[in-house]
Amino acid sequence: MTIRVLKTTFIASALAMALAGTVAAEDTKPKDAAASVKKVGEVEVLHWWTAGGEAKALGVLKEMLEGQGVSWKDMPVAGGGGEKAMTVLRSRVQAGNPPTAVQMLGFDIRDWAKEGATANLDDLATKEGWEKVVPEALQAFSRYEGHWVASPVNVHSTNWVWANKKVMDDLGVTEAPKDFDALISILDKAKEKGITPLAIGGQPWQEATLFEAVALSTGGPEFYKKAFIDLDKDALTSDNMKKTFDRMKKLRSYADANFSGRDWNLAAGMVIEGKAALQVMGDWAKGEFLNAKKVPDTDFLCYRFPGTQGNVTFNADQFVMFKVKDDQTEAQNLMAKDVMDPKFQIAFNLVKGSVPARTDVSDAEFDACGKKGMKDLAEASKGGTLLGSMAHGYAAPAAVKNAIYDVVTKHFNSDVSADDAVKQLAAAVEGAKE
Ligand code: GAL
């Protein structure tokens, strides 16, 4: 593990130095690498990567840019899914002072592009051939009305389970559960042994992340698509949706007493320390395991949420470039270019837990979970089972997503019945649709 982290840092430093070297060569007597780099400008970056693994991954980009003479102004706003970050962004744009680049997901990108707040990256994209290497499912959001507005930095997927290997061994669990009932039987075993079965972070976006995995497992990809992408009323009120809500209540019974409001990385920490058996979370959780020096297949296991094998619910973090003053565009363009650099995509995603946002990058350096992630993504993309994550803004516009969050959270944390929940869901979605 240590080797992997060192290797990653090495890749990032080597990359920065190699790129900086071309600039340094122009100076006659460079004192040292940092002092000899020509100052290009500053990028101010708004993001919500505040957990250990996330911050480390972002550090790869920061280091690379600093090596090229771009200074980094960090603007972190914690909160998965980026809801809080979007609120902060709104006030900055209204004040006429947007950040250079903003981490963003799916439909939010479209909203900002529609407002005319985003920069145009077409020249860079054409020069770098992005159209040929960025998966279509991502381009649908990186481009607005055909124009590039964002550099996608990764592809995450949300239908994963992260389990503590030692706990699984102690429970006598030797293989990944294939369906929901098999999952329940593992959770029961953990409960009997006095280990918290399920590490849950009780925040709306996390409950929605669990909910979309359960829905996909319960009704399959067609049902998922009808409900969360087409927003079809029959699917939203169907027996499959009722069963999904019932299963959510069942899963809640395996949480500890303190799950309410818990951050996702603290839930991951419970699994890392063996205090909980498993967590259902996107593969940014892997970044936390790696950051704690844990090794896949030795210390922890990754598998698809039972019943969703062959399907991938994706979200991709993209850096949306905003319209900035002329003296900031050189640094902005450099950042947009670096994010798409194949070597950077490897170095960054090794740390982040995600996989590259380009189809032409080798999986050689990735660990077992990363290799599986890349293979699953390619297969799902070919087979029509690559689905936008509802919980992370890739299935429906923000208003709909938030309406679903409200119903899911209310049901999960109260005694609302599944019958009532589906009615509330259909009504909330209907009210939020454009
Ligand atoms: C997601 C984001 C991931 C991860 C997670 C938790 O929305 O796409 O990169 O950071 O939030 O912060």
Residues whose N, C-alpha, C, O or C-beta is under 5 A from the ligand:
A	BS01	GAL	W48 G80 G81 G82 W284 N315 D317 H392
